[in-house]
Amino acid sequence: MENKKQIVSILSSPLHFLFLLVFHQIIIVGAQNATPASVPVGVVLDLNSVAGKMSKTSIAMAIEDFYAINENFNTRVVLEYRDSMSDAVTAASAALDLLKNSEVQAIIGPRTSTETEFIANMCNRSQVPLLSFSVTSTSISPTQLPFFVRATINDSSQSMPIASFTQYFGWRAVVAIYEDSEYGLGIIPSLVDNLQSVGTNIADRVVISTEATDDRIDIELHRLKSLQTRVFIIHMLPALASRLFLRAKILDIMSVGYVWIVTDSVGDVLETLDPSVVRSMEGVIGFRPYVVYSDKVNNFSIRFKTRFVQDNPGMEVVNPNLYQLWAHDAVWAMATAVEMTTIKNQSFMVPQSGSTDLTRIGVSQSGKKLLQAIVDSKFDGLAGKFRLVNNQLQLLAFEIVNVVGKSTRGIGFWTQDNGIIREISSSLMNININNSLKSIVWPGDPTEVPKGWVIPTSGNVLRILVPIKPGFKVFVNISEPIKANSTVTGYCIDVFNATLSKLPYDVRYEFYPSSDTYDNLVHQVFLKNYDAVVGDTTIRLNRTTYVDFTMPYTESGVSMVAPIKPDPSTSMWIFLKPLTTTLWLTSLAFFFFTGFVIWLIEHRINPDFRGTPWQQFGLVFYFAFSTLFFAHKEKLESNLSRFAMIIWVFVVLILTSSYTASLTSILTVQQLTPTVTDVNQLIKQGDYVGYQDGTFVGGLLLKLGFEESKLRPYNSSEQYVAALSKGSANEGVAVIFDEIPYLKVFLSHHCDKYTMTGPIYKTDGFAFAFPKGSPLLPDMSRAVLNVTEGREMIEIERKWLRDYTTCPDKSLNTGSSSLSFQSFAGLFIITGSVSGLIFLVYLAMFIYKEKDELISLATPDRSFMEIVKLWFGHYDGIDRNSPTLREYITSSMSRRRKNQEESVRQMHLTGSTDSQSPISISNPSSEMNFAFGHEGTLMPPETEIGSPSPSNRGPSEEVSAELTVER
């Protein structure tokens, strides 16, 4: 409260108020007259070139634009220009002067990667940030030079867009054309990787020196005309690229069938190139970073053209390109970082010793802070969003342009998330995901998309190797005398010709016979001495390392052929052969188990399942086995046993049907068997085996475990027959190993004595071999499928290969093998599970129902064994509540009473009585009269006439006795 009074008293005094007003004005004027701190920044450019002058104008405008908006900043970037004269040494000298004498806090430029590499190393040593807006080469990496900041794109970032473009049109091979410099070579590793990721290979590379004459360029262009591949990717600076396209136009390489793709180094400056160069580039496809030409960019372009003419009187007006936009953004980031860093000490820490200027370069005390501020800069620049990741500018999209006439036309875009797309919004947020590009004008103005390759014009005849075969000439047959132009026929040749006929273009070729091994033939193609191998060449893993194969046109596999002999299996025990020992034993076990479960359930309630122990033991087996013939007559009373029987009868039905079919096959079909069926048996016995000479089968046999001394090579079917006839013990062989097509041809003439047997070792079949990356390969593979899936293949096989189906197909099954347990394991699991479950359910029901009786028998004075014996005795009794037994006993007792009455009547008629009879007839209807039989067995009352002895009683009589006693 007192403070308020003091303030009011001061303001109420005119003298005090005047003093405060004057003091306030002094502070304002002082603040307005404060001088911002100057921060020196070096700029190294080729000031004599158009590009250098354009960059200088853009940099100067950036400084003016920045401080026009931020006039109250406390710092001012002061630019110090140095001329590199487009020379690396001069550029390095200029940078040294800036660092040593001017002690600049940062350097902008230079334009080329060669100059930049020198300066980057010096800046890294002095810890001064080097900000480049034009060096895109991957040879200079911020990882190795942490004070190097790339305010432009990395060349490798455009490799994937170019690869996606080749994939879009299905081009499988390209030729890379680049200048002989670090800049030209820098893109190649990433370009190779990204092209391979989409299935495209670099078929060839053309390196052109930056100092190359027109004659030298013409030599390289003539070499391009001789290549099959017609898709060219050019990565070089605009000066050399302009000369290349002018010469290509003169040599008629900018014509129909060619595809020319340029990277951003040319794509960015297409509008600024000489009109004659642009006209020679009709149909060229260019890639360049996508820039939204907003009102801000258009305003800059207008001001730039005016300023450029002012800075360079007498020069033509030029439009700014993308590099000028990047230069503007780089300077803006530099100025922002300088303000944010608040550089207090601009001096360098100079070493005390050093014999050269390089060793006496000082270290900036604020360089690290300034570098971090530059990296952290984020704003919307002229070229788009300025964001640095790992010291490099991040780009969201590329624009794809097409040179048409004297200008360029956008045909689409590429983004990292969506790949090739047709349209994109200025904010990069609303993207029309339509992967169809706009119409493209190709070189020569054709209406169709170039296929990307042709048969070479300077050698348009394919040189094709064919193997010379002493045997199996049905596959490849060369007419005598064998020479370069010999007539070649055969199954493989007809397939090849049929394949060529399916291509949408003509292919000229010449056959060159060779007696070399198949592996060597493939290697000749790898060495590019020949263009393909046509014949019975099998696809093998080791061969795919050197060449590419078409789709196979034959079935695959290696098997063996062995002599056949009469079947010795017609013995007296042949009826056991349909089932294996394991299956026989398993079936017997389940017969007993199923019969036991059914007996267990029916014993207490069914009179058919009672009797003496031996009778019941026999009943278990008899009942189960009678189901084989569905001849069981015992009536089942329990639903549990009925359900178990249903499952078991189903299993028996399957077993008997399978047994019958197998036995029938053995007795009627199998007549001959091979002498050998097991490869391991051959190895163990040390038998000799044969194979076709010059093929991979010999190597396969060595891998299987055969000794090399046990292998014998042959060349023809005749030699196969002779060797097999002699046998292994007589300088012959036990079996012949070969590929299935050869074995089928062999058996088509000798199926009465030999058969295919043993396992089949998978291979990939016959195919045609071409050099890796051959543009002909995809079309040939599709054509092979066209042939093999059509009727033409059937006609070729009918022409050259004898109908193998005329012989019994012993290759698939040389005999009827026994049925194994594995074939019926599921059935046994089902019936075993059902019977076991039913057994458990019945046991639980019995215990629950008879628990009182069982508990009463388990008294403490009895031993465990006595209790168990009493329990089994109780189970062996009858179920008093069984309606079946009651009905049975009632009818049985009725018959007995009738028999007794008839006996008494007969006795009255004959007048004889027997006072010793144990049966009382005074009350014939009584059911309580009993007699004791053998060993004290309680017996029902019977007459002496026809009375059976206790030992001869059947199960029904025993049940009657038991039920009578219980009553």
ZAMARGU-4260 file (C-alpha; in steps of 0.2 Angstrom, whole numbers, plus 5000, padded with zeros to 4 digits):
<rodrens>
0) 5000/5000/5000 | 5014/5011/5004 | 5023/5007/4987 | 5007/5013/4978 | 5007/5029/4987
5) 5026/5032/4983 | 5022/5028/4964 | 5007/5040/4964 | 5018/5054/4973 | 5032/5052/4960
10) 5020/5053/4945 | 5011/5068/4952 | 5028/5077/4953 | 5031/5086/4936 | 5049/5085/4937
15) 5050/5067/4941 | 5038/5062/4927 | 5049/5072/4914 | 5064/5063/4920 | 5056/5046/4917
20) 5050/5050/4900 | 5067/5056/4894 | 5075/5040/4902 | 5063/5029/4892 | 5067/5038/4876
25) 5086/5035/4878 | 5083/5017/4881 | 5073/5015/4865 | 5085/5025/4854 | 5100/5015/4861
30) 5091/4998/4857 | 5087/5004/4839 | 5105/5009/4836 | 5113/4993/4843 | 5123/4984/4830
35) 5120/4966/4827 | 5135/4954/4828 | 5142/4949/4812 | 5146/4931/4809 | 5157/4927/4794
40) 5151/4912/4783 | 5161/4907/4768 | 5154/4903/4750 | 5165/4893/4738 | 5158/4893/4720
45) 5163/4892/4702 | 5159/4910/4699 | 5164/4910/4681 | 5150/4896/4677 | 5132/4899/4674
50) 5128/4887/4688 | 5139/4896/4700 | 5132/4913/4696 | 5115/4907/4698 | 5119/4900/4715
55) 5127/4916/4720 | 5112/4926/4716 | 5101/4913/4725 | 5112/4914/4741 | 5112/4933/4741
60) 5093/4934/4739 | 5091/4921/4753 | 5101/4932/4765 | 5091/4948/4760 | 5075/4938/4762
65) 5079/4931/4779 | 5084/4948/4787 | 5070/4957/4779 | 5058/4946/4789 | 5069/4945/4804
70) 5077/4962/4806 | 5077/4962/4825 | 5089/4947/4825 | 5105/4950/4835 | 5116/4942/4822
75) 5120/4945/4804 | 5128/4932/4792 | 5141/4940/4782 | 5146/4931/4766 | 5163/4929/4760
80) 5164/4923/4742 | 5178/4913/4735 | 5180/4907/4717 | 5184/4888/4715 | 5187/4890/4696
85) 5179/4872/4694 | 5196/4865/4701 | 5197/4854/4716 | 5214/4861/4721 | 5209/4879/4719
90) 5193/4875/4729 | 5203/4868/4743 | 5215/4883/4743 | 5200/4895/4744 | 5193/4885/4759
95) 5210/4885/4767 | 5210/4904/4766 | 5193/4906/4773 | 5197/4895/4788 | 5214/4901/4792
100) 5213/4920/4788 | 5194/4924/4789 | 5190/4911/4802 | 5173/4908/4795 | 5160/4899/4806
105) 5153/4889/4791 | 5156/4886/4773 | 5142/4884/4759 | 5146/4875/4743 | 5155/4870/4732
110) 5145/4863/4718 | 5155/4847/4713 | 5158/4831/4724 | 5177/4832/4720 | 5179/4849/4726
115) 5168/4846/4741 | 5178/4831/4747 | 5193/4841/4749 | 5184/4855/4758 | 5174/4843/4769
120) 5190/4835/4776 | 5197/4852/4781 | 5180/4857/4789 | 5179/4841/4798 | 5197/4844/4805
125) 5193/4862/4810 | 5175/4858/4816 | 5167/4870/4804 | 5150/4865/4797 | 5151/4863/4778
130) 5133/4865/4770 | 5131/4858/4753 | 5115/4861/4742 | 5122/4853/4726 | 5133/4837/4730
135) 5122/4822/4729 | 5135/4809/4727 | 5136/4795/4740 | 5155/4795/4740 | 5154/4809/4753
140) 5145/4803/4768 | 5140/4812/4784 | 5144/4796/4793 | 5162/4798/4789 | 5163/4817/4789
145) 5151/4822/4803 | 5153/4841/4799 | 5147/4839/4782 | 5128/4843/4780 | 5119/4838/4764
150) 5105/4851/4761 | 5100/4841/4745 | 5095/4823/4741 | 5107/4808/4741 | 5109/4800/4724
155) 5104/4783/4732 | 5087/4790/4736 | 5082/4789/4717 | 5088/4772/4714 | 5072/4764/4721
160) 5060/4775/4710 | 5070/4770/4695 | 5069/4752/4699 | 5051/4753/4702 | 5049/4761/4685
165) 5058/4747/4676 | 5047/4735/4686 | 5032/4744/4681 | 5035/4740/4662 | 5043/4723/4665
170) 5060/4727/4659 | 5072/4713/4666 | 5089/4721/4661 | 5096/4738/4659 | 5112/4746/4654
175) 5120/4759/4666 | 5129/4774/4658 | 5138/4785/4670 | 5153/4797/4670 | 5170/4792/4675
180) 5170/4801/4692 | 5166/4799/4710 | 5149/4807/4706 | 5145/4795/4692 | 5151/4779/4702
185) 5142/4784/4718 | 5125/4779/4713 | 5130/4762/4706 | 5130/4751/4722 | 5112/4757/4727
190) 5106/4756/4709 | 5112/4738/4708 | 5104/4733/4724 | 5087/4741/4721 | 5086/4734/4703
195) 5090/4717/4709 | 5076/4718/4722 | 5063/4720/4708 | 5071/4706/4697 | 5080/4718/4685
200) 5099/4716/4682 | 5112/4728/4675 | 5117/4719/4659 | 5131/4730/4655 | 5140/4746/4660
205) 5146/4761/4650 | 5158/4773/4658 | 5162/4789/4649 | 5176/4801/4654 | 5171/4819/4658
210) 5185/4823/4645 | 5179/4811/4632 | 5179/4818/4614 | 5165/4816/4602 | 5174/4801/4594
215) 5175/4792/4610 | 5157/4795/4614 | 5153/4788/4597 | 5163/4772/4600 | 5153/4769/4616
220) 5136/4773/4607 | 5140/4760/4594 | 5144/4747/4607 | 5127/4751/4614 | 5119/4748/4597
225) 5126/4730/4597 | 5119/4725/4614 | 5102/4716/4617 | 5097/4727/4631 | 5089/4744/4625
230) 5085/4752/4642 | 5098/4764/4647 | 5100/4773/4663 | 5111/4789/4662 | 5119/4796/4677
235) 5131/4811/4673 | 5132/4830/4675 | 5122/4840/4662 | 5137/4846/4652 | 5142/4828/4647
240) 5124/4822/4646 | 5121/4835/4633 | 5135/4830/4622 | 5129/4812/4624 | 5112/4815/4618
245) 5117/4826/4604 | 5128/4812/4597 | 5115/4798/4601 | 5103/4808/4590 | 5115/4809/4576
250) 5119/4790/4577 | 5100/4786/4577 | 5100/4778/4594 | 5086/4790/4599 | 5074/4779/4589
255) 5060/4766/4591 | 5064/4752/4603 | 5076/4762/4614 | 5072/4768/4632 | 5082/4782/4640
260) 5081/4786/4658 | 5090/4801/4666 | 5093/4804/4685 | 5090/4820/4694 | 5106/4828/4689
265) 5099/4830/4671 | 5081/4829/4676 | 5082/4845/4687 | 5089/4856/4674 | 5079/4850/4658
270) 5070/4867/4656 | 5087/4876/4657 | 5096/4865/4644 | 5100/4872/4626 | 5085/4869/4615
275) 5095/4859/4603 | 5099/4847/4617 | 5081/4846/4623 | 5075/4842/4605 | 5088/4828/4604
280) 5081/4821/4620 | 5063/4817/4613 | 5055/4803/4623 | 5068/4803/4637 | 5061/4799/4655
285) 5068/4810/4669 | 5067/4808/4688 | 5068/4823/4699 | 5063/4828/4717 | 5045/4834/4718
290) 5043/4852/4721 | 5027/4861/4724 | 5027/4877/4713 | 5018/4888/4726 | 5015/4907/4725
295) 5031/4909/4736 | 5041/4899/4723 | 5034/4909/4708 | 5037/4925/4717 | 5055/4920/4720
300) 5057/4915/4702 | 5052/4932/4696 | 5063/4941/4707 | 5077/4929/4703 | 5077/4933/4685
305) 5077/4951/4688 | 5091/4950/4701 | 5102/4938/4690 | 5102/4951/4676 | 5107/4965/4688
310) 5121/4954/4695 | 5127/4948/4678 | 5124/4961/4664 | 5124/4955/4647 | 5119/4937/4651
315) 5102/4930/4645 | 5088/4928/4658 | 5087/4911/4665 | 5074/4902/4676 | 5080/4896/4693
320) 5081/4877/4695 | 5079/4866/4710 | 5097/4869/4715 | 5093/4887/4717 | 5079/4883/4728
325) 5090/4871/4739 | 5103/4885/4740 | 5090/4897/4746 | 5084/4885/4759 | 5102/4880/4765
330) 5106/4898/4768 | 5090/4901/4777 | 5094/4886/4788 | 5112/4893/4791 | 5106/4910/4796
335) 5093/4903/4808 | 5106/4892/4816 | 5118/4906/4818 | 5105/4916/4827 | 5100/4901/4838
340) 5118/4897/4843 | 5122/4914/4850 | 5140/4913/4845 | 5151/4923/4858 | 5168/4918/4853
345) 5171/4917/4835 | 5190/4914/4836 | 5199/4898/4832 | 5210/4888/4843 | 5226/4888/4833
350) 5239/4874/4837 | 5256/4881/4843 | 5266/4870/4831 | 5264/4865/4813 | 5275/4866/4797
355) 5261/4869/4784 | 5246/4879/4782 | 5235/4864/4784 | 5243/4859/4800 | 5240/4876/4807
360) 5222/4877/4804 | 5213/4881/4820 | 5198/4873/4828 | 5181/4883/4829 | 5175/4885/4847
365) 5157/4886/4842 | 5157/4874/4827 | 5148/4859/4836 | 5134/4870/4843 | 5132/4878/4826
370) 5131/4861/4818 | 5118/4854/4830 | 5108/4870/4827 | 5108/4867/4808 | 5103/4849/4810
375) 5089/4854/4821 | 5082/4867/4809 | 5064/4863/4803 | 5054/4875/4792 | 5044/4876/4776
380) 5057/4881/4762 | 5055/4885/4744 | 5059/4867/4739 | 5047/4860/4752 | 5049/4854/4770
385) 5067/4856/4776 | 5070/4841/4788 | 5088/4834/4790 | 5090/4816/4796 | 5108/4810/4799
390) 5114/4827/4792 | 5104/4824/4775 | 5089/4831/4768 | 5074/4820/4767 | 5063/4819/4752
395) 5045/4813/4752 | 5042/4811/4733 | 5050/4810/4716 | 5042/4817/4700 | 5043/4807/4684
400) 5044/4818/4668 | 5044/4815/4649 | 5053/4826/4637 | 5041/4830/4623 | 5046/4843/4610
405) 5055/4857/4618 | 5048/4855/4635 | 5044/4842/4648 | 5028/4835/4654 | 5024/4826/4671
410) 5018/4808/4669 | 5017/4802/4687 | 5026/4802/4704 | 5034/4790/4715 | 5032/4790/4734
415) 5040/4778/4747 | 5024/4772/4754 | 5014/4770/4738 | 5027/4768/4724 | 5022/4773/4706
420) 5006/4784/4707 | 4998/4795/4694 | 4993/4810/4704 | 4998/4818/4720 | 4992/4834/4730
425) 5003/4849/4734 | 5002/4844/4752 | 5008/4826/4749 | 4993/4821/4760 | 4979/4817/4747
430) 4987/4804/4736 | 4977/4796/4721 | 4984/4778/4723 | 4982/4774/4704 | 4997/4766/4698
435) 4994/4769/4680 | 5005/4783/4673 | 5000/4796/4660 | 5003/4793/4642 | 5021/4793/4637
440) 5030/4798/4621 | 5044/4786/4618 | 5060/4789/4607 | 5054/4788/4589 | 5036/4792/4595
445) 5030/4774/4595 | 5012/4770/4601 | 5018/4754/4610 | 5029/4753/4625 | 5046/4747/4621
450) 5050/4729/4626 | 5067/4734/4632 | 5078/4723/4621 | 5080/4716/4604 | 5091/4704/4595
455) 5108/4713/4592 | 5109/4722/4575 | 5128/4719/4574 | 5126/4700/4576 | 5108/4696/4575
460) 5110/4677/4575 | 5110/4668/4591 | 5125/4656/4593 | 5117/4640/4601 | 5127/4626/4608
465) 5120/4608/4606 | 5128/4592/4614 | 5135/4578/4603 | 5127/4562/4609 | 5134/4545/4604
470) 5118/4537/4611 | 5100/4542/4614 | 5100/4552/4598 | 5081/4553/4599 | 5084/4568/4610
475) 5098/4577/4600 | 5104/4570/4583 | 5117/4578/4573 | 5120/4573/4555 | 5136/4567/4549
480) 5149/4574/4546 | 5148/4585/4561 | 5152/4603/4558 | 5145/4620/4562 | 5131/4620/4549
485) 5126/4602/4552 | 5108/4597/4552 | 5102/4595/4570 | 5086/4586/4574 | 5078/4577/4589
490) 5065/4578/4602 | 5074/4593/4611 | 5076/4602/4595 | 5058/4601/4590 | 5053/4608/4607
495) 5065/4622/4605 | 5058/4626/4587 | 5040/4625/4594 | 5045/4637/4608 | 5052/4650/4596
500) 5036/4649/4585 | 5027/4655/4600 | 5037/4671/4602 | 5029/4687/4596 | 5045/4691/4586
505) 5058/4681/4575 | 5074/4675/4582 | 5088/4669/4571 | 5100/4656/4577 | 5114/4644/4572
510) 5118/4628/4580 | 5136/4624/4586 | 5139/4605/4590 | 5150/4602/4605 | 5156/4585/4613
515) 5160/4594/4629 | 5152/4589/4645 | 5135/4597/4650 | 5143/4607/4664 | 5156/4614/4652
520) 5143/4619/4639 | 5134/4629/4652 | 5151/4637/4657 | 5153/4643/4639 | 5137/4652/4640
525) 5142/4660/4656 | 5158/4666/4648 | 5147/4673/4634 | 5156/4663/4620 | 5139/4657/4615
530) 5121/4663/4618 | 5112/4648/4624 | 5112/4629/4626 | 5099/4618/4618 | 5097/4600/4621
535) 5094/4588/4635 | 5102/4599/4648 | 5095/4596/4666 | 5092/4611/4678 | 5105/4608/4692
540) 5109/4619/4707 | 5127/4622/4702 | 5123/4626/4685 | 5111/4640/4690 | 5126/4649/4698
545) 5132/4653/4680 | 5116/4653/4669 | 5097/4655/4669 | 5086/4641/4664 | 5069/4642/4656
550) 5054/4632/4663 | 5057/4613/4661 | 5049/4604/4647 | 5051/4586/4653 | 5047/4577/4669
555) 5061/4576/4682 | 5069/4563/4692 | 5083/4550/4692 | 5079/4532/4695 | 5087/4515/4691
560) 5083/4500/4679 | 5086/4482/4684 | 5083/4465/4676 | 5067/4457/4681 | 5064/4439/4687
565) 5050/4427/4690 | 5040/4431/4707 | 5045/4418/4720 | 5031/4423/4731 | 5019/4409/4726
570) 5022/4398/4742 | 5010/4389/4754 | 5010/4404/4765 | 5006/4417/4753 | 4989/4420/4761
575) 4999/4429/4775 | 5008/4441/4764 | 4993/4454/4762 | 4996/4460/4780 | 5012/4464/4788
580) 5017/4455/4804 | 5013/4470/4815 | 4996/4472/4807 | 4992/4453/4810 | 4997/4454/4828
585) 4988/4471/4831 | 4972/4463/4823 | 4973/4448/4834 | 4975/4459/4850 | 4960/4470/4845
590) 4950/4454/4842 | 4953/4448/4859 | 4951/4465/4867 | 4934/4468/4859 | 4928/4451/4863
595) 4933/4453/4881 | 4924/4470/4883 | 4908/4463/4876 | 4909/4448/4887 | 4912/4459/4902
600) 4896/4469/4899 | 4885/4454/4894 | 4891/4441/4907 | 4879/4446/4921 | 4863/4450/4910
605) 4864/4438/4895 | 4863/4419/4897 | 4872/4416/4881 | 4888/4423/4889 | 4887/4412/4904
610) 4894/4394/4908 | 4909/4386/4914 | 4926/4396/4914 | 4932/4386/4898 | 4916/4390/4889
615) 4917/4408/4893 | 4935/4409/4888 | 4931/4401/4871 | 4916/4412/4869 | 4927/4428/4870
620) 4937/4422/4855 | 4923/4414/4846 | 4912/4429/4847 | 4925/4442/4841 | 4931/4431/4827
625) 4914/4426/4821 | 4912/4445/4816 | 4924/4441/4802 | 4910/4432/4793 | 4896/4441/4802
630) 4891/4424/4809 | 4889/4428/4827 | 4872/4422/4834 | 4873/4428/4851 | 4860/4442/4855
635) 4867/4457/4864 | 4857/4465/4878 | 4867/4480/4883 | 4867/4496/4872 | 4885/4498/4877
640) 4890/4482/4870 | 4880/4485/4854 | 4889/4502/4851 | 4906/4494/4853 | 4900/4480/4841
645) 4895/4493/4828 | 4912/4501/4828 | 4921/4484/4828 | 4911/4477/4813 | 4915/4493/4803
650) 4934/4490/4807 | 4932/4472/4802 | 4923/4476/4786 | 4938/4488/4781 | 4951/4475/4786
655) 4943/4460/4776 | 4940/4471/4761 | 4958/4477/4760 | 4964/4459/4764 | 4954/4452/4750
660) 4960/4466/4737 | 4978/4464/4742 | 4978/4445/4741 | 4969/4446/4724 | 4982/4458/4717
665) 4996/4446/4723 | 4989/4431/4715 | 4983/4438/4699 | 4994/4454/4695 | 5011/4451/4702
670) 5021/4440/4691 | 5038/4448/4689 | 5050/4457/4701 | 5066/4466/4699 | 5082/4458/4705
675) 5086/4474/4715 | 5075/4487/4723 | 5086/4494/4737 | 5100/4506/4734 | 5108/4502/4751
680) 5109/4484/4746 | 5119/4488/4731 | 5131/4499/4741 | 5133/4485/4755 | 5136/4471/4742
685) 5148/4481/4732 | 5139/4479/4716 | 5144/4488/4700 | 5132/4501/4694 | 5131/4510/4677
690) 5126/4528/4672 | 5126/4539/4656 | 5143/4546/4653 | 5145/4565/4653 | 5130/4568/4664
695) 5128/4573/4682 | 5122/4556/4687 | 5139/4550/4691 | 5141/4564/4704 | 5124/4560/4711
700) 5129/4542/4714 | 5145/4547/4723 | 5134/4558/4735 | 5123/4543/4738 | 5138/4533/4745
705) 5144/4523/4730 | 5163/4521/4728 | 5170/4528/4712 | 5178/4512/4707 | 5160/4504/4707
710) 5154/4516/4694 | 5154/4512/4675 | 5149/4525/4662 | 5140/4520/4646 | 5133/4530/4631
715) 5119/4521/4623 | 5104/4509/4626 | 5114/4495/4617 | 5128/4497/4630 | 5115/4497/4644
720) 5108/4480/4638 | 5125/4472/4637 | 5131/4478/4654 | 5114/4472/4662 | 5115/4455/4654
725) 5132/4452/4660 | 5128/4456/4678 | 5139/4464/4691 | 5150/4448/4693 | 5154/4447/4675
730) 5161/4464/4671 | 5144/4471/4669 | 5132/4480/4681 | 5118/4476/4693 | 5108/4491/4688
735) 5108/4507/4677 | 5105/4524/4685 | 5099/4538/4673 | 5086/4551/4671 | 5068/4546/4669
740) 5067/4552/4651 | 5081/4541/4645 | 5075/4526/4655 | 5058/4527/4647 | 5066/4528/4630
745) 5076/4512/4635 | 5062/4503/4642 | 5051/4507/4627 | 5062/4494/4618 | 5066/4482/4632
750) 5052/4482/4644 | 5051/4463/4643 | 5067/4460/4652 | 5070/4476/4663 | 5060/4487/4674
755) 5062/4504/4683 | 5063/4501/4701 | 5069/4509/4717 | 5067/4527/4724 | 5066/4542/4712
760) 5078/4556/4716 | 5070/4573/4711 | 5078/4584/4698 | 5070/4599/4688 | 5070/4591/4671
765) 5077/4597/4654 | 5077/4616/4650 | 5086/4628/4639 | 5100/4638/4646 | 5103/4657/4643
770) 5115/4669/4651 | 5110/4677/4667 | 5099/4692/4665 | 5095/4687/4647 | 5080/4697/4641
775) 5075/4683/4630 | 5072/4671/4645 | 5055/4677/4652 | 5048/4676/4634 | 5055/4659/4631
780) 5049/4652/4648 | 5031/4658/4644 | 5033/4650/4627 | 5039/4634/4634 | 5023/4633/4645
785) 5013/4637/4630 | 5020/4622/4621 | 5020/4610/4635 | 5002/4614/4640 | 4996/4612/4622
790) 4993/4598/4609 | 5009/4602/4600 | 5019/4593/4614 | 5009/4577/4612 | 5013/4577/4594
795) 5032/4580/4597 | 5032/4566/4610 | 5022/4554/4598 | 5035/4558/4584 | 5051/4555/4594
800) 5047/4545/4610 | 5039/4527/4607 | 5023/4525/4617 | 5029/4520/4634 | 5012/4515/4639
805) 5013/4499/4628 | 5024/4492/4642 | 5017/4488/4659 | 5021/4502/4671 | 5033/4493/4682
810) 5041/4509/4687 | 5027/4514/4699 | 5025/4497/4708 | 5035/4482/4704 | 5024/4471/4716
815) 5009/4472/4728 | 5017/4477/4745 | 5010/4471/4761 | 4997/4482/4770 | 5005/4490/4785
820) 4999/4494/4802 | 5001/4513/4798 | 4987/4511/4784 | 4974/4506/4798 | 4981/4515/4813
825) 4967/4527/4813 | 4954/4513/4813 | 4962/4504/4827 | 4963/4521/4837 | 4945/4523/4835
830) 4939/4506/4840 | 4952/4505/4854 | 4946/4522/4861 | 4928/4517/4860 | 4930/4500/4868
835) 4941/4507/4881 | 4929/4521/4885 | 4914/4509/4886 | 4924/4497/4897 | 4927/4512/4909
840) 4909/4517/4909 | 4902/4500/4912 | 4915/4498/4927 | 4909/4514/4934 | 4891/4509/4933
845) 4894/4492/4941 | 4903/4499/4955 | 4890/4512/4958 | 4876/4500/4957 | 4884/4486/4968
850) 4893/4498/4980 | 4883/4491/4995 | 4887/4473/4992 | 4905/4477/4988 | 4907/4487/5004
855) 4899/4473/5014 | 4911/4461/5007 | 4926/4471/5012 | 4926/4468/5030 | 4942/4472/5041
860) 4945/4454/5046 | 4948/4449/5028 | 4964/4451/5018 | 4965/4461/5002 | 4966/4445/4991
865) 4951/4438/5000 | 4941/4454/4997 | 4946/4454/4978 | 4941/4436/4977 | 4924/4439/4984
870) 4922/4454/4973 | 4925/4444/4957 | 4914/4431/4964 | 4900/4444/4966 | 4903/4450/4949
875) 4902/4432/4942 | 4884/4431/4948 | 4869/4437/4939 | 4860/4453/4938 | 4844/4450/4948
880) 4836/4465/4939 | 4839/4459/4922 | 4822/4457/4913 | 4830/4446/4900 | 4836/4433/4914
885) 4819/4434/4923 | 4809/4431/4907 | 4821/4416/4903 | 4820/4408/4920 | 4801/4410/4920
890) 4799/4401/4904 | 4812/4388/4909 | 4803/4384/4926 | 4787/4383/4916 | 4794/4369/4905
895) 4801/4360/4920 | 4784/4360/4929 | 4776/4353/4913 | 4790/4340/4912 | 4787/4335/4931
900) 4768/4334/4928 | 4771/4323/4913 | 4782/4312/4923 | 4769/4310/4937 | 4756/4306/4925
905) 4766/4293/4917 | 4770/4285/4934 | 4752/4285/4938 | 4748/4276/4922 | 4761/4263/4925
910) 4757/4261/4943 | 4775/4263/4949 | 4780/4275/4963 | 4797/4279/4969 | 4798/4284/4987
915) 4816/4288/4986 | 4813/4302/4973 | 4821/4318/4979 | 4807/4328/4971 | 4791/4331/4980
920) 4776/4330/4969 | 4764/4336/4983 | 4766/4354/4977 | 4772/4354/4959 | 4770/4372/4958
925) 4782/4376/4972 | 4798/4385/4967 | 4806/4382/4984 | 4810/4364/4983 | 4829/4361/4979
930) 4842/4348/4979 | 4860/4348/4981 | 4871/4342/4967 | 4889/4339/4964 | 4901/4347/4977
935) 4886/4355/4985 | 4880/4365/4970 | 4862/4371/4973 | 4851/4363/4959 | 4833/4367/4954
940) 4821/4353/4957 | 4820/4340/4943 | 4813/4323/4940 | 4824/4309/4939 | 4818/4305/4922
945) 4830/4314/4910 | 4838/4324/4925 | 4855/4330/4920 | 4870/4328/4931 | 4878/4344/4938
950) 4893/4342/4927 | 4883/4342/4912 | 4872/4358/4915 | 4872/4371/4903 | 4873/4390/4906
955) 4854/4392/4906 | 4852/4379/4919 | 4865/4387/4930 | 4857/4404/4928 | 4840/4396/4933
960) 4848/4389/4948 | 4856/4405/4953 | 4840/4415/4950 | 4829/4402/4960 | 4841/4403/4975
965) 4840/4422/4975 | 4821/4421/4974
</rodrens>
